[in-house]
């Protein structure tokens, strides 16, 4: 068992990345990897059975994918009853420095054969059927052969290829917010965004927003939030000024820090609700051709348990 545990620990980080990309949830990814360990230890405790596995990494990936598929199927039912809009749990790490987070070097930032990275990719993956998501993530992100994907899905290789192809078309459709900017461009755009919200001038903010920008907020029912996405530059601009414009008026009641959210530049903030409850939020952005195409505002406290607290120096507006 000691040898099995050593082998598994060498693969744990990669399996966490795979599971998180499939599930969009840190806690669910960790549970899926733990279940993978239990199946691994149970099935391969016999040295003879272990000797028959020539590619341990492939065996573990297939097992983890099957577990994630079951989770995705059940999650779809749960999310139908979710209060308001749903966003994945953000993976937050420091800007410009090493992170101890196992997801910080997520190879999925290659972005499924599109130019997208960050929360934008995870949000659009939610459009896919569970089988499509598993096929796409395994093949396009982690280069798993279709024969092995078919084994994980319990289907044929041809069907697995079709699932990935349909998924690829879905995430590159014209109504999907684009996120193609590198970190330098993201910083320029977000600096302009913060300055515009500070000014309170809608016209200035509209110059930063794409005409078809979308704003999605997930509070999990804990705080007031729009139950449907806010669409279009004018509507998003007014909504954003009402939300972020308060930050400057609140002064030292608001703390903020630029962070990486799933590999893309975003903001971590802390403030106080009107009823006295503390609020933590993480805002992710999609940026394309110098404008913001999507804003994802996560303020569900159940999805922000792993955040590093902000300090007294983390004032508003954020220091870049």
N, C-alpha and C positions, 0 to 999 in steps of 0.2 A: 504493500500500500504506500510505503514511503516513496518508492520509485514512481508509482503512478502519480502521486501528488506532485513530485518534482516535475514530471513531464507536463502535467496539466498547468502548473503555475507558469511554465514557460510559454504557454499558449493563452493564458487568461486575458492579457491585455488586448491581443488581437480579437479574441472572441467578444470582449466587451465592446470593441469598436463595431464589429459586425452586428451584434445584437442592438446596439444603440441606433445604428443607421436604419435598421429594420423597424424598430419599435418607437423611436422618438421619445423614449422615456428612460432616464438613468436607472430608476428603481426597477422598472420592468426588465431592463437589460441585465442588471445585476442578478435578478431572480432567474432569468433565463440561463445565464452562465452557471449559476449555482446548480440549477437542475441538470445542465449538461454535465457537470462534475459528478453528480449523483448517478446519472446513467452510465457515465464512463467508468466510474469505480465499480458499479454493479455488474456491468457487462464484461469488463476486461480484468477483473481481479484475478481470474485464472490465468497464469502465465501462458498457457497454451492458446487461449483466446487472444491475449495481447499479441502474441507472436504472429497471429494471422493478419494483424493490421499493419500493412506496410507504410501507409501514409497517415500518420496520426492526425496531422493538421487537417487533412481532408475529412477524416472520420468525425472529428470534433466539429468542424464547420457544418457538415451535413446534419449532425445531431442537433446542434444549436439552431440551425435554420428550421428544422421541423418543430422545435419548441416555440420559436418565434412565430411561426405560421399559426400555431394554435392560439397564441396570445393575441395576434392580430385579429383573428376571427372573433374572439370573445370581446376584444377591445372595441370593435366596430359596433357591437350591440350596446356596450356601456356608453359609448360616446353619443349615441342617439339620445340618451337621457341626460347628457351633460348640460349644466346650466350656462347658457350663452355660448360664445365662441370658444373653440379649443385650439390651443397651441402646444407644441411639444415643449418639454422641459429644456430650458437653455443650458448649454454647457459654457460656463463663463470662465475665462482665464485672463491673466494680466496682459496688457499691451506692451510689446517690446521686451519681454523677458521670458525666461523659461518657466514652465508650469509643471507642477507635480501631477496635474490631472491626466489620467490615462487617455482621455479623449483629445487632449490638446494637439497631438500629432496625428489626428484622425486621417487616414489615407482617403477617406471619402470626400475630402476637400477637393479631390480631382473632379468631383461634381457630376458624376453620371453622364459623361460625354456631353455635357453642356458647359457653359462658362460660369455656372452658378456655384456659390459656396454659401455656407452659413445657414441661418434659419430659413431662408427662402427655399432651399432645397428640401429641408425636412417638412415644411408646410406643404409643398406641392406633392411630396410623396404620399401625403394623406389622401390624395385624390384616388390613389390606386387601390384596386382590389388586393387583398392579402397575397394571393399567389403572384400577382404582377409585381408587387413591391419586392417580394423575396427574390424573384427571378432577376429583376433589374439590379438590385443592390448586389447580389452575389456575382452576377456576370460583369456588369459595367463598372462597378467600383472595385470589387475584389478579384476579378478575373477568374472566377470559378468556372470550369468547363460546363457546358450545357448538359452533358451526360450526368454529371454529379448533381446539378440542379434538378434535373428530372427525377433523380433518385430521392432527393429531399422532398420534392413536391408530390411524389407518387404518380408521375405522369410520364409521357414520352419525351424524348429529346426534341422532337419537332414541336410539340406543344409548349415546352419550356422556352424555345426560341420565339414562338409566337407571343407568349406572355410578356417577355422582355421587350419585344418590338412594339406591342401595343402600349406598354408602359412608357417607352421612350417617346412615342408620339404624344401621349397625354401630357408629359411634363414639359414638352417643348411647344405646346400649342400657343396660339397668339394671345390668349387671355391670361397666361401665366406671367407674373411679374419677373422681369429680367434682373439679374444681378451679375454684372460683368466687370465691375470696377475693381482695380487693385487697391491695396490698403492706402496708398498715397492719395488716390482720387477719393476714396471713401472719406478720408480725413478732411479734405478740402470741402466736400459736400456737407458733411456733418457740422463742420465749423460754420458754414453758411447757414445751415438749418438752425443751429442754436442762436446765431446772431439775429436771424429773422424772427424767431420766437421772442427773443429779448426785446426787439424793436416794437413788437405788437402790430407791425404793418403787414396786412394780408398780401398786398402786392409784392412785397419783398419775399415773403414766404413762397408765393406761387412761382417765383423764378427758380426755386429749388425743387419743386415738386413736378413730377411727370403728369401730363394731363389725365392719365388713367390710373394714378396712384391709388392704392388701397390701404386702409388702416384697419388692423385686426387687434382686438384686445381680449385677453383671457383673464378673468378674475375668479373663475370657478365659483361664482356666486357669492364670494366673500366681500366684494366691493362693487359699487355701481359701475357698469360698463355697457357699451353698446352691444346689443344682442345680435346684431348683424354687422357685417363689414361696412365701413364708411368708404364710399366710392367717389372718385373724381377729385381733381385738385382743389376746386373751390370748397367742397364739403370737408375734405380732409384738412385743408388749410384752416378753416374756421374751427373745426374740432381740435386741431393741434394747438392753436392759439389759446383756446379755452383750457386745454390740459397743461401744456408746458408754460404758457404765459404766466400761470400762477406761481411758478417756481421763483421768478425774480421778485415777486411781491412778498413771498414767504421768507426771503432772506435766509437767516441761519437755520430755519426749519427744514431746509432742503439740502441734502448732500448728494454729490454726483461724482462719477468717475468714468472716464472712457475705459472700455473693456473690449475684449474679443468675445463675441457671442457665436459659438459654433464656427470659429475661425474668421468671422467678419467683424468689422468695427461696430460697436454699439455703446449703449450707456447703461450704467447701473446707478439707481437712484434710491434714496431713502427720504421719506417725509412723514407727515402725520395727517391722518384723515380728520375731517371736520368733527367726527365724534370722539377724537382722541386716540384712536387706534393707530399704531405705527404701520406704515406701508413701505414695502420694498418692491421695487419693480426693475425689470430688465427690458430695455427697448432695443430691438434689432432692426436693421435697415437693409433694404435691397437697393442697390444703386446701379444705374445704367446710363451711360452717355451724359454724365454730369448731373443727373437728377435722381431724386428718390422715387422709386417705383412701388415700394411697399414699406410700411412701418408695422412692426409686430411688437405689441406691448404686453409683456407677461407680468401680471401682478397677483397671480394665484399663489398664496403663501405655501401651499402644499407642494408647489413645483420649484420653490426657491430656497429650500432648506439648506443647500450646500454653499450658499454665497458667503464670501469673506466679508465681514462687516466693514462699512465705510468709516473713515476716521474724521477727526476734526478738520483736517486740511482738505478734505474732499468737499469743497463748497460748490455752489452754483454761481455762475456757469462753470462747466467742467474745464479743468486745466489740461490742455493738449500737450 
